[in-house]
Amino acid sequence: MISVRSVDGELLRTEQWGGVNNPRNGVSTFEVDALSATTMHIHVELPNPAASMAYAEVMMAKSHRGEYPPYDLDTQSCVTYCAQVLRAGGVHDIPLNHFLDATKWLIRYFNEHI
């Protein structure tokens, strides 16, 4: 799950859903009250939040058309989706190739910015 706020204050919250045993996979919006109390919140300043929002909107449109890529734990999961949204917004050092690398980056970033 990822939330992006534009410079104008517009907020877009999206998540990738699906899984290994779920043949459907895609991106949609979510409500913040759906979050668990144990959810880790990481604030990342985006050089270009509008580009992140545009990327998320394109992925939602692909999902609606049934064109979103199949779920893959390593390369097409909720974690890699968040990495792709961050990369679209100008975070150039977040790894995209594997969910573990992206997870390590997110945890390291969280620990450095609390």
C-alpha positions as CSV (number, residue, x, y, z in Angstrom):
1,M,0.0,0.0,0.0
2,I,1.3,3.4,-0.9
3,S,0.0,6.9,-0.5
4,V,1.2,9.8,-2.6
5,R,0.3,13.5,-1.9
6,S,0.7,16.0,-4.7
7,V,2.1,19.5,-4.1
8,D,-1.5,20.7,-4.3
9,G,-2.5,18.4,-1.5
10,E,-4.3,15.8,-3.6
11,L,-3.9,12.3,-2.0
12,L,-3.9,9.0,-3.9
13,R,-3.7,5.7,-2.0
14,T,-3.2,2.6,-4.0
15,E,-2.3,-1.0,-3.4
16,Q,-1.4,-4.0,-5.6
17,W,-3.7,-7.0,-4.8
18,G,-3.4,-10.6,-5.9
19,G,-1.1,-13.4,-4.9
20,V,0.4,-16.7,-5.8
21,N,-2.9,-18.5,-5.5
22,N,-5.0,-15.7,-7.0
23,P,-5.0,-15.7,-10.8
24,R,-6.1,-12.0,-10.8
25,N,-3.7,-9.3,-10.0
26,G,-4.0,-5.5,-10.2
27,V,-3.9,-2.1,-8.5
28,S,-6.8,-0.2,-6.9
29,T,-7.3,2.5,-4.3
30,F,-7.7,1.7,-0.6
31,E,-9.1,3.3,2.5
32,V,-6.7,4.1,5.3
33,D,-8.9,2.4,7.9
34,A,-8.1,-0.8,6.1
35,L,-4.6,-0.6,7.5
36,S,-3.5,-2.8,10.4
37,A,-2.3,-1.1,13.6
38,T,1.1,-2.8,13.0
39,T,1.5,-1.2,9.5
40,M,4.9,0.4,9.1
41,H,4.6,4.0,7.8
42,I,7.6,5.3,5.8
43,H,7.6,8.9,4.6
44,V,9.7,9.4,1.4
45,E,10.0,12.9,-0.1
46,L,9.3,12.6,-3.8
47,P,11.0,14.9,-6.3
48,N,8.0,14.4,-8.6
49,P,4.8,13.2,-6.8
50,A,2.7,14.0,-9.9
51,A,4.7,11.3,-11.9
52,S,4.1,8.8,-9.1
53,M,0.4,9.5,-9.2
54,A,0.3,9.2,-13.0
55,Y,2.1,5.9,-12.8
56,A,-0.4,4.6,-10.2
57,E,-3.3,5.8,-12.3
58,V,-1.9,4.0,-15.4
59,M,-1.5,0.8,-13.4
60,M,-5.1,1.1,-12.2
61,A,-6.3,1.6,-15.8
62,K,-4.3,-1.5,-16.9
63,S,-5.9,-3.5,-14.0
64,H,-9.4,-2.4,-15.1
65,R,-8.7,-3.5,-18.6
66,G,-7.3,-6.9,-17.4
67,E,-3.8,-6.0,-18.7
68,Y,-1.9,-5.8,-15.4
69,P,1.1,-8.3,-15.3
70,P,0.6,-11.6,-13.4
71,Y,1.6,-11.7,-9.8
72,D,5.2,-12.8,-9.1
73,L,6.5,-12.7,-5.5
74,D,10.0,-11.7,-6.7
75,T,9.3,-9.1,-9.4
76,Q,5.6,-8.2,-9.4
77,S,4.4,-8.0,-5.8
78,C,3.0,-5.3,-3.5
79,V,6.5,-4.4,-2.5
80,T,7.8,-4.1,-6.0
81,Y,4.7,-2.1,-6.9
82,C,5.5,0.4,-4.2
83,A,9.1,0.6,-5.4
84,Q,7.9,1.3,-9.0
85,V,5.7,4.1,-7.7
86,L,8.6,5.6,-5.8
87,R,10.9,5.3,-8.8
88,A,8.3,7.0,-11.0
89,G,8.3,9.9,-8.6
90,G,12.1,10.3,-8.8
91,V,13.5,8.0,-6.1
92,H,16.3,6.6,-8.3
93,D,18.1,4.4,-5.8
94,I,15.3,2.0,-4.9
95,P,15.8,-1.4,-6.4
96,L,13.1,-2.7,-8.8
97,N,14.5,-6.1,-9.6
98,H,13.5,-8.1,-6.5
99,F,11.1,-7.7,-3.6
100,L,13.8,-8.5,-1.0
101,D,16.1,-5.8,-2.3
102,A,13.2,-3.3,-2.3
103,T,12.1,-4.4,1.2
104,K,15.7,-4.0,2.5
105,W,15.8,-0.5,1.0
106,L,12.5,0.5,2.6
107,I,13.5,-0.8,6.0
108,R,16.9,0.9,5.8
109,Y,15.2,4.2,4.7
110,F,12.7,3.8,7.6
111,N,15.5,3.3,10.1
112,E,17.5,6.2,8.8
113,H,14.5,8.6,8.9
114,I,12.7,7.9,12.2
